[in-house]
């Protein structure tokens, strides 16, 4: 009987592996058209509590969905009309000043070299100047071009037609049918597994809400905080640097490090007084305090339960498999995998294999 069970288990395992492999291949092949649909589902997950709240206020599901979808579209439009032109202007201004920034940075480095090493030849200085200039130009030009593509609707981030026309339509239908789909999925679960499945879904929902709702709000607040205060203290392109730092904050420590490095480079070539350097240090110190002691505990907490190394690996793996779409969904998928891994470990600790080892240790004592 045990042999038959193992055979059935092995067949089921092989079937699951084949299905997952086929689905992965399928999604890799069609990843170029998935962004509007994935974005619609993510937004629906983010917005469906608002629809539920309107339903509690005696609105029909369709009317509540329509109101939420329209308000959200107007909000995004307002943000783009106000914020994008400002960021676009800063990116263009930065790209124009890249050669001058490179030269100014080299002058600073040259003065340090001459101060510390008087025996450096002019030929060596010229070679080093060429390397520094090319590196700075490549760095700023790449960043500027990439951000400009993002803000002007390049194919990397925004396919204008699909995102503007398809995403709102898909978002409306997904939001409207969210409860219906949840009910249908719940009906498919075997009756003797319903309690366990509901517990898993609740844990997944907690982990996802921690990232999608909590971390998104953290990034937005940090981007606004850094952008406003870096601009107020007089840093050139402060809004752009702050916005970039906030958006990249979903990668552990990466947003903070990127922001402070770029700020220091810009301050170095800006002929800035000591007060600006002190201001940059205070802004990023306050940002870390705001993130670590207020925003993350209040908005995210320990909901996602992922180690920073696992988050970075997930982002790199998602990007390698699916490009930008993979980066977009990497951490939510990693959060779901983390839930199942914790469940498997919990199950394993109740198995005879683990408990037998535990008994063996006790016997030796």
C-alpha positions as CSV (number, residue, x, y, z in Angstrom):
1,X,0.0,0.0,0.0
2,X,2.9,2.3,0.8
3,X,4.5,1.6,-2.5
4,X,1.3,2.5,-4.3
5,X,1.0,5.7,-2.4
6,X,4.6,6.7,-3.2
7,X,4.0,6.0,-6.8
8,X,1.0,8.2,-6.9
9,X,2.9,10.9,-5.0
10,X,5.8,10.7,-7.5
11,X,3.4,10.9,-10.4
12,X,1.7,13.9,-8.9
13,X,5.0,15.6,-8.2
14,X,6.2,15.0,-11.8
15,X,3.0,16.4,-13.2
16,X,3.2,19.5,-11.0
17,X,6.8,20.1,-12.1
18,X,5.9,19.7,-15.8
19,X,3.0,22.1,-15.4
20,X,5.1,24.7,-13.6
21,X,7.8,24.3,-16.3
22,X,5.3,24.7,-19.1
23,X,3.7,27.8,-17.4
24,X,7.1,29.4,-16.9
25,X,8.0,28.8,-20.6
26,X,4.6,30.2,-21.7
27,X,4.9,33.3,-19.6
28,X,8.5,34.0,-20.7
29,X,7.3,33.8,-24.3
30,X,4.4,36.2,-23.8
31,X,6.1,38.5,-21.2
32,X,6.1,41.4,-23.7
33,X,2.4,41.8,-23.5
34,X,1.7,40.9,-19.9
35,X,2.5,44.2,-18.2
36,X,-0.9,45.9,-18.6
37,X,-2.6,42.7,-17.2
38,X,-0.2,42.2,-14.3
39,X,-0.4,45.9,-13.5
40,X,-4.2,45.7,-13.5
41,X,-4.2,42.8,-11.1
42,X,-1.7,44.5,-8.8
43,X,-3.8,47.7,-8.8
44,X,-7.0,45.7,-8.2
45,X,-5.4,44.0,-5.2
46,X,-4.4,47.5,-3.9
47,X,-7.8,49.1,-4.6
48,X,-10.4,46.4,-3.8
49,X,-10.6,47.4,-0.1
50,X,-11.9,50.9,-1.3
51,X,-14.5,49.2,-3.5
52,X,-15.6,47.0,-0.5
53,X,-15.9,50.2,1.6
54,X,-18.1,51.9,-1.0
55,X,-20.2,48.7,-1.1
56,X,-20.7,49.0,2.7
57,X,-22.0,52.5,2.0
58,X,-24.9,51.0,-0.1
59,X,-23.2,51.4,-3.5
60,X,-23.6,48.6,-6.0
61,X,-20.4,46.6,-6.9
62,X,-20.4,48.0,-10.4
63,X,-20.9,51.6,-9.4
64,X,-18.3,51.3,-6.6
65,X,-15.8,49.8,-9.1
66,X,-16.5,52.6,-11.6
67,X,-16.0,55.3,-9.0
68,X,-12.7,53.8,-7.7
69,X,-11.3,53.2,-11.2
70,X,-12.1,56.7,-12.4
71,X,-10.8,58.4,-9.3
72,X,-7.6,56.4,-9.5
73,X,-7.1,57.3,-13.2
74,X,-7.6,61.0,-12.5
75,X,-5.1,60.7,-9.6
76,X,-2.4,59.1,-11.9
77,X,-3.2,61.7,-14.6
78,X,-2.8,64.6,-12.1
79,X,0.5,63.2,-10.8
80,X,1.9,62.9,-14.4
81,X,0.8,66.3,-15.4
82,X,2.4,67.9,-12.3
83,X,5.4,65.8,-11.5
84,X,6.6,64.3,-14.9
85,X,7.3,67.7,-16.6
86,X,9.4,68.8,-13.6
87,X,11.4,65.6,-13.5
88,X,11.8,65.6,-17.3
89,X,13.1,69.1,-17.2
90,X,15.6,68.2,-14.5
91,X,16.8,65.1,-16.5
92,X,17.3,67.2,-19.6
93,X,19.2,69.8,-17.7
94,X,21.4,67.2,-16.0
95,X,22.2,65.5,-19.4
96,X,23.2,68.9,-20.8
97,X,25.5,69.5,-17.8
98,X,27.1,66.0,-17.8
99,X,30.4,67.1,-19.5
100,X,30.8,70.1,-17.2
101,X,30.0,67.9,-14.2
102,X,32.7,65.4,-15.3
103,X,35.3,68.1,-15.7
104,X,34.5,69.7,-12.4
105,X,34.6,66.3,-10.7
106,X,38.0,65.6,-12.2
107,X,39.3,69.0,-11.0
108,X,38.4,68.0,-7.5
109,X,40.0,64.6,-7.8
110,X,43.1,66.1,-9.4
111,X,43.5,68.5,-6.5
112,X,43.3,65.6,-4.1
113,X,45.9,63.6,-6.1
114,X,48.3,66.5,-6.3
115,X,47.9,67.2,-2.6
116,X,48.6,63.6,-1.6
117,X,51.0,62.5,-4.3
118,X,53.3,65.2,-5.7
119,X,55.2,62.6,-7.9
120,X,52.3,61.8,-10.2
121,X,53.2,62.7,-13.8
122,X,51.1,64.8,-16.1
123,X,50.7,61.8,-18.5
124,X,49.3,59.8,-15.6
125,X,46.9,62.6,-14.7
126,X,45.7,62.8,-18.3
127,X,45.0,59.1,-18.4
128,X,43.2,59.2,-15.1
129,X,41.2,62.3,-16.3
130,X,40.1,60.5,-19.4
131,X,38.9,57.4,-17.4
132,X,37.1,59.6,-14.8
133,X,35.4,61.7,-17.5
134,X,34.3,58.7,-19.5
135,X,33.0,56.9,-16.4
136,X,31.0,59.9,-15.2
137,X,29.6,60.7,-18.6
138,X,28.6,57.0,-19.1
139,X,27.0,56.9,-15.6
140,X,25.0,60.1,-15.9
141,X,24.1,59.6,-19.5
142,X,22.8,56.1,-18.9
143,X,20.8,57.1,-15.9
144,X,19.4,60.2,-17.6
145,X,18.5,58.3,-20.8
146,X,16.8,55.5,-18.8
147,X,14.8,57.9,-16.6
148,X,13.9,60.0,-19.6
149,X,12.5,56.9,-21.3
150,X,10.5,56.1,-18.2
151,X,9.0,59.6,-18.0
152,X,8.4,60.1,-21.7
153,X,6.7,56.7,-22.3
154,X,9.5,54.5,-23.6
155,X,8.9,50.9,-24.2
156,X,10.9,49.9,-21.2
157,X,8.3,51.0,-18.7
158,X,5.2,52.5,-20.3
159,X,3.7,51.2,-23.5
160,X,1.4,54.1,-23.9
161,X,-1.4,52.4,-25.9
162,X,-1.6,49.3,-23.8
163,X,-1.3,50.9,-20.4
164,X,-3.6,53.8,-21.0
165,X,-6.3,51.9,-22.9
166,X,-6.1,48.3,-21.7
167,X,-5.1,48.6,-18.1
168,X,-8.1,50.6,-16.9
169,X,-10.5,48.3,-18.7
170,X,-8.9,45.2,-17.2
171,X,-8.7,46.9,-13.8
172,X,-12.5,47.6,-13.9
173,X,-13.5,44.0,-14.6
174,X,-11.0,42.5,-12.1
175,X,-12.2,44.9,-9.4
176,X,-15.8,44.2,-10.2
177,X,-15.4,40.4,-10.1
178,X,-12.9,40.2,-7.3
179,X,-15.3,38.8,-4.7
180,X,-16.9,36.5,-7.2
181,X,-13.4,35.1,-8.2
182,X,-12.4,34.7,-4.6
183,X,-15.6,32.7,-3.9
184,X,-15.2,30.5,-6.9
185,X,-11.6,29.7,-6.0
186,X,-12.7,28.9,-2.4
187,X,-15.3,26.5,-3.7
188,X,-12.6,24.5,-5.5
189,X,-10.8,23.7,-2.3
190,X,-11.5,20.2,-0.8
191,X,-13.8,20.5,2.2
192,X,-11.4,18.8,4.6
193,X,-8.6,21.3,3.5
194,X,-10.6,24.5,3.7
195,X,-9.4,25.6,7.1
196,X,-5.7,25.0,6.2
197,X,-6.1,26.7,2.8
198,X,-7.8,29.7,4.4
199,X,-4.9,30.0,6.8
200,X,-2.4,29.9,3.9
201,X,-4.3,32.5,1.9
202,X,-4.5,34.8,4.9
203,X,-0.7,34.5,5.5
204,X,-0.1,35.2,1.8
205,X,-2.5,38.2,1.9
206,X,-0.6,39.6,4.9
207,X,2.7,39.2,3.2
208,X,1.5,40.8,-0.1
209,X,-0.3,43.6,1.6
210,X,2.9,44.4,3.5
211,X,4.8,44.8,0.2
212,X,2.2,46.1,-2.3
213,X,0.4,48.5,0.0
214,X,2.9,49.2,2.7
215,X,6.2,49.3,0.7
216,X,4.6,51.3,-2.1
217,X,3.5,54.0,0.4
218,X,7.0,53.9,2.0
219,X,8.6,54.5,-1.4
220,X,6.2,57.4,-2.3
221,X,6.6,59.1,1.1
222,X,10.4,58.8,1.0
223,X,10.6,60.0,-2.6
224,X,8.6,63.1,-1.7
225,X,10.6,63.7,1.5
226,X,14.0,63.4,-0.1
227,X,13.0,65.4,-3.2
228,X,11.5,68.3,-1.3
229,X,14.2,68.6,1.4
230,X,17.1,68.1,-1.0
231,X,15.6,70.9,-3.2
232,X,15.1,73.1,-0.1
233,X,18.7,72.9,1.0
234,X,19.8,74.0,-2.4
235,X,21.1,70.8,-4.1
236,X,21.0,71.0,-7.9
237,X,18.6,68.3,-9.3
238,X,17.5,67.6,-5.7
239,X,14.0,66.7,-6.8
240,X,15.3,64.2,-9.3
241,X,17.7,62.6,-6.9
242,X,15.1,62.4,-4.1
243,X,12.5,60.9,-6.4
244,X,15.0,58.2,-7.6
245,X,16.1,57.5,-4.0
246,X,12.5,57.0,-2.9
247,X,11.5,54.7,-5.8
248,X,14.7,52.6,-5.3
249,X,14.0,52.2,-1.6
250,X,12.0,48.9,-2.3
251,X,15.5,47.4,-2.7
252,X,17.0,47.2,0.8
253,X,19.5,50.0,1.4
254,X,19.9,50.6,-2.4
255,X,17.7,53.7,-2.5
256,X,19.5,55.3,0.4
257,X,23.0,54.5,-0.9
258,X,22.1,55.7,-4.4
259,X,20.7,58.9,-3.1
260,X,23.5,59.8,-0.8
261,X,26.2,59.0,-3.5
262,X,24.5,61.0,-6.2
263,X,23.9,63.9,-3.7
264,X,27.6,63.9,-2.7
265,X,28.8,63.9,-6.3
266,X,26.5,66.7,-7.3
267,X,27.5,68.7,-4.2
268,X,31.1,68.1,-5.0
269,X,30.9,69.7,-8.4
270,X,28.4,72.4,-7.3
271,X,31.1,74.4,-5.4
272,X,28.8,74.0,-2.4
273,X,29.5,75.4,1.0
274,X,29.8,73.2,4.1
275,X,26.2,73.9,5.0
276,X,25.0,72.0,2.0
277,X,27.1,68.9,3.0
278,X,25.7,69.1,6.5
279,X,22.2,69.5,5.0
280,X,22.6,66.4,2.8
281,X,23.8,64.4,5.8
282,X,20.8,65.5,7.9
283,X,18.2,64.9,5.1
284,X,19.4,61.3,4.6
285,X,19.7,60.7,8.4
286,X,16.2,62.0,8.9
287,X,15.0,59.9,6.0
288,X,16.5,56.7,7.5
289,X,14.9,57.5,10.9
290,X,11.6,58.2,9.2
291,X,11.8,54.9,7.2
292,X,13.2,52.7,10.0
293,X,11.2,54.0,13.0
294,X,7.9,55.3,11.6
295,X,7.1,54.3,8.0
296,X,8.2,50.7,7.9
297,X,6.9,49.7,11.3
298,X,3.6,51.4,10.7
299,X,3.0,50.5,7.0
300,X,4.9,47.3,6.5
301,X,6.0,45.9,9.9
302,X,7.1,42.3,9.6
303,X,4.4,41.3,7.1
304,X,6.6,40.4,4.2
305,X,9.1,38.4,6.2
306,X,11.9,38.4,3.6
307,X,15.6,38.7,4.2
308,X,17.2,41.6,2.2
309,X,19.5,39.1,0.4
310,X,16.5,37.1,-0.7
311,X,14.8,40.3,-2.0
312,X,17.8,41.3,-4.0
313,X,18.1,37.7,-5.4
314,X,14.4,37.7,-6.3
315,X,14.8,41.0,-8.2
316,X,17.8,39.8,-10.1
317,X,16.2,36.5,-11.0
318,X,12.9,38.2,-12.0
319,X,14.8,40.6,-14.2
320,X,16.8,37.8,-15.8
321,X,13.7,35.7,-16.6
322,X,11.1,38.4,-17.6
323,X,12.9,41.7,-17.9
324,X,11.1,44.7,-16.3
325,X,8.0,42.7,-15.8
326,X,10.0,40.2,-13.7
327,X,11.4,43.0,-11.5
328,X,7.9,44.4,-11.1
329,X,6.5,41.1,-9.7
330,X,9.7,39.6,-8.2
331,X,9.2,40.5,-4.5
332,X,5.4,39.7,-4.4
333,X,6.2,36.2,-5.9
334,X,9.2,35.9,-3.4
335,X,6.8,36.7,-0.6
336,X,4.4,34.0,-1.7
337,X,7.2,31.5,-2.0
338,X,8.4,32.5,1.4
339,X,5.0,31.6,2.9
340,X,5.0,28.1,1.3
341,X,8.7,27.6,2.4
342,X,7.7,28.4,6.0
343,X,4.7,26.1,5.8
344,X,6.9,23.3,4.4
345,X,9.5,23.8,7.2
346,X,6.7,23.7,9.8
347,X,5.3,20.5,8.3
348,X,8.8,18.9,8.1
349,X,9.3,19.5,11.9
350,X,6.2,17.4,12.5
351,X,7.3,14.5,10.4
352,X,8.8,11.2,11.8
353,X,12.1,12.0,10.0
354,X,12.7,15.2,12.1
355,X,11.1,13.9,15.3
356,X,13.2,10.6,15.1
357,X,16.3,12.7,14.9
358,X,15.2,14.7,17.9
359,X,14.5,11.5,19.9
360,X,17.9,10.2,19.0
361,X,19.5,13.3,20.4
362,X,17.6,12.9,23.6
363,X,18.6,9.3,24.0
364,X,22.3,10.2,23.7
365,X,21.8,12.6,26.6
